[in-house]
Amino acid sequence: QVQLVESGGGLVQAGGSLKLSCAFIGDMAQYGAIGWFRQAPGKEREAISCLSLEDGTTYYTDSVKGRFSISRNTARNTIFQQMNSLKPEDTATYYCAPAFDTSCQWYLSPSSYKYLEVWGQGTLVTVSA
């Protein structure tokens, strides 16, 4: 049984930084990739970052590339997302989710969230102008 617990969200001014954490309870080795999604009010959930559990390679959508960084602490079974230069449009609830598929290209494709089964409760990030 896999559980995910996201934390680290909060209120920050534009230009500020936050670091999100995702505690992965269970066997991460059964998955091929893991990453972060976000969902703003009234919008579809979108994938923004992905880390290959095969080789550790990271991938990002254009909207966060250069500002966000996904990483993993293997010993603590925890996934992190460092978010810098935050913008008001980054305001959303952020979720981490694992995928059996090893392809981060697929992970970052539109509507991939529909095929993922395990989700945490999310953590809210609010960026004020």
C-alpha positions as CSV (number, residue, x, y, z in Angstrom):
1,Q,0.0,0.0,0.0
2,V,1.5,3.3,-1.1
3,Q,0.9,6.6,0.5
4,L,2.1,10.1,-0.3
5,V,2.3,13.0,2.0
6,E,3.0,16.4,0.5
7,S,4.1,19.4,2.6
8,G,5.9,22.7,2.4
9,G,3.3,24.9,0.7
10,G,2.4,28.3,1.9
11,L,2.0,31.9,1.1
12,V,4.9,33.7,-0.5
13,Q,5.5,36.9,-2.4
14,A,6.3,36.9,-6.1
15,G,10.0,36.3,-6.6
16,G,10.2,34.2,-3.5
17,S,11.0,30.5,-3.0
18,L,9.5,27.4,-1.4
19,K,10.6,23.8,-1.1
20,L,8.0,21.1,-1.3
21,S,8.4,17.7,0.1
22,C,6.7,14.4,-0.7
23,A,7.1,11.6,1.8
24,F,6.7,8.3,-0.1
25,I,5.4,5.5,2.2
26,G,5.8,2.2,0.5
27,D,8.0,0.6,-2.2
28,M,9.1,3.3,-4.7
29,A,11.2,0.7,-6.5
30,Q,8.1,-0.7,-8.3
31,Y,7.7,2.6,-10.2
32,G,9.5,4.0,-13.2
33,A,9.1,7.7,-12.6
34,I,7.8,10.2,-10.1
35,G,7.1,13.9,-10.3
36,W,5.0,16.9,-9.4
37,F,1.6,18.0,-10.7
38,R,-0.3,21.2,-9.9
39,Q,-3.9,22.2,-10.2
40,A,-5.1,25.8,-10.1
41,P,-8.7,26.6,-9.3
42,G,-10.9,25.9,-12.3
43,K,-8.0,24.4,-14.3
44,E,-7.0,20.9,-15.2
45,R,-4.3,19.2,-13.3
46,E,-0.9,19.5,-15.1
47,A,2.4,17.7,-14.7
48,I,5.3,20.1,-14.2
49,S,8.3,18.0,-13.3
50,C,9.4,14.4,-13.5
51,L,12.3,12.4,-12.2
52,S,13.3,9.1,-13.8
53,L,13.6,6.4,-11.2
54,E,15.8,4.5,-13.7
55,D,18.6,6.9,-14.1
56,G,17.7,10.0,-12.1
57,T,17.3,12.3,-15.1
58,T,15.0,15.2,-14.5
59,Y,12.5,16.9,-16.9
60,Y,10.4,20.0,-16.7
61,T,7.6,21.7,-18.5
62,D,8.5,25.0,-20.1
63,S,6.5,27.0,-17.6
64,V,8.8,26.0,-14.7
65,K,12.1,25.2,-16.5
66,G,15.0,27.1,-14.9
67,R,12.9,28.0,-11.8
68,F,11.9,24.6,-10.3
69,S,14.1,21.7,-9.5
70,I,13.0,18.1,-8.5
71,S,15.3,15.9,-6.4
72,R,15.2,12.8,-4.3
73,N,16.6,11.7,-1.0
74,T,16.7,7.9,-1.5
75,A,17.5,7.1,2.2
76,R,14.5,9.1,3.4
77,N,12.3,8.0,0.5
78,T,11.4,11.6,-0.1
79,I,10.9,13.7,-3.2
80,F,11.5,17.4,-3.2
81,Q,10.7,20.3,-5.4
82,Q,12.7,23.5,-5.0
83,M,10.7,26.4,-6.4
84,N,12.4,29.7,-7.1
85,S,11.4,33.0,-8.7
86,L,7.8,32.2,-8.0
87,K,5.1,34.0,-9.9
88,P,1.4,34.6,-9.1
89,E,0.5,32.1,-11.9
90,D,2.3,29.4,-9.9
91,T,-0.6,29.5,-7.4
92,A,-2.1,26.1,-7.2
93,T,-2.3,22.9,-5.1
94,Y,0.8,20.8,-5.7
95,Y,0.7,17.0,-5.8
96,C,3.4,14.3,-6.2
97,A,2.6,11.1,-8.0
98,P,4.4,8.0,-9.1
99,A,4.0,6.3,-12.4
100,F,4.8,2.7,-13.5
101,D,5.8,4.0,-16.9
102,T,9.4,5.0,-17.1
103,S,8.9,7.7,-19.7
104,C,9.0,11.2,-18.4
105,Q,7.9,12.4,-21.8
106,W,4.7,10.6,-21.2
107,Y,4.5,11.8,-17.6
108,L,4.7,15.4,-18.7
109,S,2.1,15.0,-21.5
110,P,-1.4,16.5,-21.1
111,S,-3.9,14.5,-19.1
112,S,-1.3,11.9,-17.9
113,Y,-2.8,12.4,-14.5
114,K,-5.9,10.5,-15.6
115,Y,-3.8,7.3,-15.7
116,L,-2.1,7.7,-12.3
117,E,-3.7,5.9,-9.3
118,V,-1.8,7.1,-6.2
119,W,-2.2,10.7,-5.0
120,G,-1.5,12.5,-1.8
121,Q,-3.7,15.3,-0.3
122,G,-1.6,18.0,-2.0
123,T,-0.1,21.1,-0.5
124,L,-1.3,24.6,-1.4
125,V,1.1,27.2,-2.8
126,T,-0.2,30.8,-3.0
127,V,2.0,33.5,-4.6
128,S,1.0,37.1,-4.1
129,A,1.8,39.8,-6.5
